[in-house]
Amino acid sequence: MKRLLSFLLLMCLSYGGFTQVNFVKRLEISSDFYDDTFEMLRLETGVVAFRTIPEKGLNFRLVLQFINLDFDLNSEKGLFEYPVRSGYSLVGYDYSDEAAYLFFQKGTSLNADRYIFKINLEDNQGFEYEADNLLGMQLLEFLVENGKAIFMGDSDGRPAIQIFDLDDKSVHTIQGIYGNDTQIIQIQKLPEIDALQVVISRKGQYRNREIVINTYDFLGNLLREIRVDNFGEENQEILEGILLPPDRYQQALIGSYGIERRDAYQGMYIMDINEFGEYEFKLYTLEDFPGFFNYLPEKLREKRIAEVEKNAEKGKSNNIREVYSIRSVVPEEDAYYIYFDHYNIINSRGNNRPGGYRPGRYYRYDQLNRMGYTPFFNDVYNTRMGMNPMAMPVTTEFKYISAHFIKVGKEGNVIWDNASTYDEFGTLYPQPFGEMAVVENEVYHVYVKDLIIKMSYFKNGEKIFEDESFEIELVNEEERIRDTNAGSLQLVHWYGPYYLLSGNQRVRFLDENNKEDTKDVFFMTKILVEGDAFEAEDAQEGK
């Protein structure tokens, strides 16, 4: 372990007048313009960040950089560096028991050598654990809880989960999930009972997909099985879902439903689960969401609403055009705040929704601590679709239409719903990128598009503004941004009304001799969003 005393760390305060996006504090670490960016873990004390970069000198070794920050982006101990074994790459990470766990792998073969590197957050001491005797698999998930490392991946085209004890090196394989046409779509740690929940999607007897929610202890024993075999009307099925953590022996699975083979999204469901594993569903259609079309111009919005009402009068289903994909759920004491994205999928051959891509079959990564987690692993469930290597490559584009926000009481009543436009934003990036924040009676939706921060703001369910643009700024007003590595930018919600924007930039500044110079840095900026400032601006301008 090597502690760096000379890392570049810039801290500034910035409090503007009436502005909805305030760049409050900024941290800078010396970096090459195209270096890998830092991954981040959300903590109760702030955030830790880490990355691997090439070691200085004429060799091919990597070095691990690590820094522990408080909520003001201050670091008591500074930036640390640790050596990485020759030929190994960082492929996964997690947080547990006041420590960061980083998973390294040598090469990409199914039986590659692997090890786990633990960093104790109290003193930044590092410890290595060999990860031996694991099943040969293409890794998809790495989690750690109570001294147990959880590996999930693909073995011979089927999902597998193994639990590795870091102390005694024992390995336990979870039974009952290794099967054809089966996907694991979520794993959730249950630290209070030393267990994990696994949400499984598999094709049922009549070709409809069925959902199973299993709970296992860390020896791989099945503690409880919830088999969802009674959902909706004939042919209707769960298309996507987020399983929320248990709360006072109650739990919920929330997502979209419809008819998969017709690519028909028909609405939202809430599955309430009690302590005995018994469940009941609440189903919602477009008729329950009067604000669904609020992203459209007025005349077109009225036309779509009239179509919904007409179909309802005739007893016809109101399908949601294109994909309706759940992104996040924020549970409150008596309600859920739910965020969906509405988008279209187009491939380079002109077909909509290519058969290889189904949002509901993608594994949903745990982001309780992992901020904006983009996996290093290949998504094996969608790359093993039997593509012909001699065929022409197919490019998939995601055309984003609108973002939808719903507040639903835990008794099932829709308190409000609303929507904002994406203005036909197209991207090749398959992962979610919009971030929702709930602050008392306010909802923020923020993302980055073409080096511009875009934000929509709702208060008590009313849309105050949508898709407003804000330029990325420096905190130090005497410096200027010369260039930004667009592919490195990442915006994540941190806590309350605060977001973190990070990436690599080239910045112009005046040196000690008052001459212009440039510096390449990785930056992390704490951003405060204040939607009420929009109303204050209007009042000040007399609007």
JOMOJO-V379644 format. One record per residue. N is the residue number from 1. RES is the residue in one letter. D_FIRST is the distance of its C-alpha to the first C-alpha in whole Angstrom. Layout:
BEGIN
n={N & N}
res={RES & RES}
d_first={D_FIRST & D_FIRST}
END
This chain:
BEGIN
n={1 & 2 & 3 & 4 & 5 & 6 & 7 & 8 & 9 & 10 & 11 & 12 & 13 & 14 & 15 & 16 & 17 & 18 & 19 & 20 & 21 & 22 & 23 & 24 & 25 & 26 & 27 & 28 & 29 & 30 & 31 & 32 & 33 & 34 & 35 & 36 & 37 & 38 & 39 & 40 & 41 & 42 & 43 & 44 & 45 & 46 & 47 & 48 & 49 & 50 & 51 & 52 & 53 & 54 & 55 & 56 & 57 & 58 & 59 & 60 & 61 & 62 & 63 & 64 & 65 & 66 & 67 & 68 & 69 & 70 & 71 & 72 & 73 & 74 & 75 & 76 & 77 & 78 & 79 & 80 & 81 & 82 & 83 & 84 & 85 & 86 & 87 & 88 & 89 & 90 & 91 & 92 & 93 & 94 & 95 & 96 & 97 & 98 & 99 & 100 & 101 & 102 & 103 & 104 & 105 & 106 & 107 & 108 & 109 & 110 & 111 & 112 & 113 & 114 & 115 & 116 & 117 & 118 & 119 & 120 & 121 & 122 & 123 & 124 & 125 & 126 & 127 & 128 & 129 & 130 & 131 & 132 & 133 & 134 & 135 & 136 & 137 & 138 & 139 & 140 & 141 & 142 & 143 & 144 & 145 & 146 & 147 & 148 & 149 & 150 & 151 & 152 & 153 & 154 & 155 & 156 & 157 & 158 & 159 & 160 & 161 & 162 & 163 & 164 & 165 & 166 & 167 & 168 & 169 & 170 & 171 & 172 & 173 & 174 & 175 & 176 & 177 & 178 & 179 & 180 & 181 & 182 & 183 & 184 & 185 & 186 & 187 & 188 & 189 & 190 & 191 & 192 & 193 & 194 & 195 & 196 & 197 & 198 & 199 & 200 & 201 & 202 & 203 & 204 & 205 & 206 & 207 & 208 & 209 & 210 & 211 & 212 & 213 & 214 & 215 & 216 & 217 & 218 & 219 & 220 & 221 & 222 & 223 & 224 & 225 & 226 & 227 & 228 & 229 & 230 & 231 & 232 & 233 & 234 & 235 & 236 & 237 & 238 & 239 & 240 & 241 & 242 & 243 & 244 & 245 & 246 & 247 & 248 & 249 & 250 & 251 & 252 & 253 & 254 & 255 & 256 & 257 & 258 & 259 & 260 & 261 & 262 & 263 & 264 & 265 & 266 & 267 & 268 & 269 & 270 & 271 & 272 & 273 & 274 & 275 & 276 & 277 & 278 & 279 & 280 & 281 & 282 & 283 & 284 & 285 & 286 & 287 & 288 & 289 & 290 & 291 & 292 & 293 & 294 & 295 & 296 & 297 & 298 & 299 & 300 & 301 & 302 & 303 & 304 & 305 & 306 & 307 & 308 & 309 & 310 & 311 & 312 & 313 & 314 & 315 & 316 & 317 & 318 & 319 & 320 & 321 & 322 & 323 & 324 & 325 & 326 & 327 & 328 & 329 & 330 & 331 & 332 & 333 & 334 & 335 & 336 & 337 & 338 & 339 & 340 & 341 & 342 & 343 & 344 & 345 & 346 & 347 & 348 & 349 & 350 & 351 & 352 & 353 & 354 & 355 & 356 & 357 & 358 & 359 & 360 & 361 & 362 & 363 & 364 & 365 & 366 & 367 & 368 & 369 & 370 & 371 & 372 & 373 & 374 & 375 & 376 & 377 & 378 & 379 & 380 & 381 & 382 & 383 & 384 & 385 & 386 & 387 & 388 & 389 & 390 & 391 & 392 & 393 & 394 & 395 & 396 & 397 & 398 & 399 & 400 & 401 & 402 & 403 & 404 & 405 & 406 & 407 & 408 & 409 & 410 & 411 & 412 & 413 & 414 & 415 & 416 & 417 & 418 & 419 & 420 & 421 & 422 & 423 & 424 & 425 & 426 & 427 & 428 & 429 & 430 & 431 & 432 & 433 & 434 & 435 & 436 & 437 & 438 & 439 & 440 & 441 & 442 & 443 & 444 & 445 & 446 & 447 & 448 & 449 & 450 & 451 & 452 & 453 & 454 & 455 & 456 & 457 & 458 & 459 & 460 & 461 & 462 & 463 & 464 & 465 & 466 & 467 & 468 & 469 & 470 & 471 & 472 & 473 & 474 & 475 & 476 & 477 & 478 & 479 & 480 & 481 & 482 & 483 & 484 & 485 & 486 & 487 & 488 & 489 & 490 & 491 & 492 & 493 & 494 & 495 & 496 & 497 & 498 & 499 & 500 & 501 & 502 & 503 & 504 & 505 & 506 & 507 & 508 & 509 & 510 & 511 & 512 & 513 & 514 & 515 & 516 & 517 & 518 & 519 & 520 & 521 & 522 & 523 & 524 & 525 & 526 & 527 & 528 & 529 & 530 & 531 & 532 & 533 & 534 & 535 & 536 & 537 & 538 & 539 & 540 & 541 & 542 & 543}
res={M & K & R & L & L & S & F & L & L & L & M & C & L & S & Y & G & G & F & T & Q & V & N & F & V & K & R & L & E & I & S & S & D & F & Y & D & D & T & F & E & M & L & R & L & E & T & G & V & V & A & F & R & T & I & P & E & K & G & L & N & F & R & L & V & L & Q & F & I & N & L & D & F & D & L & N & S & E & K & G & L & F & E & Y & P & V & R & S & G & Y & S & L & V & G & Y & D & Y & S & D & E & A & A & Y & L & F & F & Q & K & G & T & S & L & N & A & D & R & Y & I & F & K & I & N & L & E & D & N & Q & G & F & E & Y & E & A & D & N & L & L & G & M & Q & L & L & E & F & L & V & E & N & G & K & A & I & F & M & G & D & S & D & G & R & P & A & I & Q & I & F & D & L & D & D & K & S & V & H & T & I & Q & G & I & Y & G & N & D & T & Q & I & I & Q & I & Q & K & L & P & E & I & D & A & L & Q & V & V & I & S & R & K & G & Q & Y & R & N & R & E & I & V & I & N & T & Y & D & F & L & G & N & L & L & R & E & I & R & V & D & N & F & G & E & E & N & Q & E & I & L & E & G & I & L & L & P & P & D & R & Y & Q & Q & A & L & I & G & S & Y & G & I & E & R & R & D & A & Y & Q & G & M & Y & I & M & D & I & N & E & F & G & E & Y & E & F & K & L & Y & T & L & E & D & F & P & G & F & F & N & Y & L & P & E & K & L & R & E & K & R & I & A & E & V & E & K & N & A & E & K & G & K & S & N & N & I & R & E & V & Y & S & I & R & S & V & V & P & E & E & D & A & Y & Y & I & Y & F & D & H & Y & N & I & I & N & S & R & G & N & N & R & P & G & G & Y & R & P & G & R & Y & Y & R & Y & D & Q & L & N & R & M & G & Y & T & P & F & F & N & D & V & Y & N & T & R & M & G & M & N & P & M & A & M & P & V & T & T & E & F & K & Y & I & S & A & H & F & I & K & V & G & K & E & G & N & V & I & W & D & N & A & S & T & Y & D & E & F & G & T & L & Y & P & Q & P & F & G & E & M & A & V & V & E & N & E & V & Y & H & V & Y & V & K & D & L & I & I & K & M & S & Y & F & K & N & G & E & K & I & F & E & D & E & S & F & E & I & E & L & V & N & E & E & E & R & I & R & D & T & N & A & G & S & L & Q & L & V & H & W & Y & G & P & Y & Y & L & L & S & G & N & Q & R & V & R & F & L & D & E & N & N & K & E & D & T & K & D & V & F & F & M & T & K & I & L & V & E & G & D & A & F & E & A & E & D & A & Q & E & G & K}
d_first={0 & 4 & 7 & 10 & 13 & 15 & 15 & 19 & 20 & 24 & 25 & 29 & 32 & 35 & 38 & 41 & 44 & 46 & 43 & 42 & 38 & 36 & 33 & 32 & 28 & 26 & 22 & 21 & 18 & 19 & 20 & 22 & 25 & 25 & 21 & 20 & 20 & 18 & 19 & 20 & 20 & 23 & 22 & 25 & 23 & 22 & 20 & 17 & 16 & 14 & 15 & 14 & 15 & 16 & 14 & 16 & 18 & 21 & 19 & 19 & 15 & 13 & 10 & 9 & 10 & 10 & 13 & 15 & 18 & 21 & 25 & 25 & 22 & 21 & 17 & 17 & 13 & 13 & 11 & 7 & 6 & 5 & 7 & 10 & 13 & 16 & 19 & 17 & 18 & 17 & 20 & 20 & 19 & 20 & 20 & 21 & 21 & 18 & 16 & 15 & 15 & 15 & 17 & 17 & 20 & 21 & 24 & 27 & 29 & 30 & 28 & 25 & 22 & 20 & 17 & 15 & 12 & 12 & 10 & 12 & 14 & 14 & 11 & 9 & 7 & 7 & 10 & 12 & 16 & 18 & 21 & 24 & 28 & 28 & 31 & 31 & 31 & 30 & 28 & 29 & 27 & 24 & 24 & 22 & 24 & 24 & 22 & 24 & 23 & 26 & 27 & 30 & 31 & 34 & 36 & 39 & 40 & 39 & 37 & 35 & 32 & 30 & 28 & 26 & 25 & 21 & 22 & 25 & 25 & 28 & 29 & 32 & 34 & 36 & 40 & 42 & 40 & 41 & 44 & 45 & 45 & 43 & 40 & 37 & 37 & 35 & 33 & 32 & 30 & 32 & 30 & 33 & 35 & 32 & 33 & 33 & 36 & 36 & 39 & 41 & 43 & 46 & 49 & 52 & 55 & 57 & 54 & 53 & 49 & 49 & 46 & 44 & 42 & 41 & 39 & 37 & 35 & 32 & 34 & 35 & 39 & 41 & 41 & 43 & 45 & 46 & 48 & 50 & 53 & 55 & 54 & 57 & 60 & 60 & 58 & 55 & 52 & 48 & 47 & 43 & 42 & 39 & 39 & 38 & 36 & 39 & 40 & 43 & 43 & 44 & 43 & 44 & 43 & 44 & 45 & 47 & 50 & 53 & 54 & 52 & 54 & 56 & 53 & 54 & 52 & 54 & 52 & 50 & 50 & 48 & 48 & 48 & 47 & 48 & 46 & 49 & 47 & 51 & 51 & 53 & 53 & 53 & 54 & 54 & 56 & 57 & 60 & 57 & 55 & 58 & 55 & 54 & 55 & 54 & 52 & 56 & 58 & 61 & 64 & 61 & 60 & 63 & 64 & 61 & 62 & 66 & 65 & 63 & 66 & 68 & 66 & 66 & 70 & 70 & 68 & 66 & 62 & 60 & 57 & 54 & 54 & 51 & 48 & 47 & 43 & 42 & 39 & 38 & 39 & 39 & 41 & 42 & 44 & 47 & 47 & 44 & 43 & 43 & 42 & 44 & 43 & 47 & 46 & 48 & 46 & 48 & 47 & 48 & 51 & 53 & 52 & 51 & 49 & 48 & 48 & 45 & 43 & 44 & 41 & 42 & 41 & 37 & 35 & 34 & 30 & 29 & 28 & 28 & 24 & 24 & 25 & 27 & 26 & 27 & 26 & 24 & 27 & 30 & 33 & 35 & 38 & 39 & 38 & 40 & 43 & 45 & 45 & 47 & 44 & 47 & 48 & 48 & 44 & 45 & 43 & 43 & 43 & 43 & 46 & 45 & 48 & 47 & 45 & 47 & 46 & 48 & 48 & 49 & 50 & 49 & 53 & 53 & 55 & 54 & 53 & 53 & 51 & 51 & 49 & 48 & 48 & 46 & 48 & 48 & 45 & 44 & 40 & 39 & 36 & 37 & 34 & 35 & 34 & 37 & 35 & 37 & 37 & 40 & 40 & 43 & 46 & 44 & 43 & 41 & 40 & 38 & 36 & 36 & 38 & 38 & 36 & 38 & 37 & 40 & 41 & 44 & 45 & 47 & 48 & 50 & 51 & 52 & 51 & 50 & 49 & 47 & 45 & 45 & 43 & 41 & 39 & 35 & 35 & 32 & 32 & 32 & 36 & 36 & 34 & 35 & 33 & 34 & 33 & 31 & 30 & 32 & 30 & 27 & 29 & 28 & 30 & 29 & 31 & 29 & 31 & 34 & 36 & 32 & 31 & 28 & 28 & 25 & 25 & 25 & 27 & 29 & 30 & 33 & 32 & 34 & 32 & 33 & 36 & 37 & 37 & 36 & 32 & 30 & 26 & 25 & 23 & 21 & 23 & 24 & 27 & 28 & 32 & 35 & 38 & 41 & 44 & 47 & 46 & 48 & 51 & 51 & 51 & 54 & 56 & 55 & 56 & 59 & 59}
END
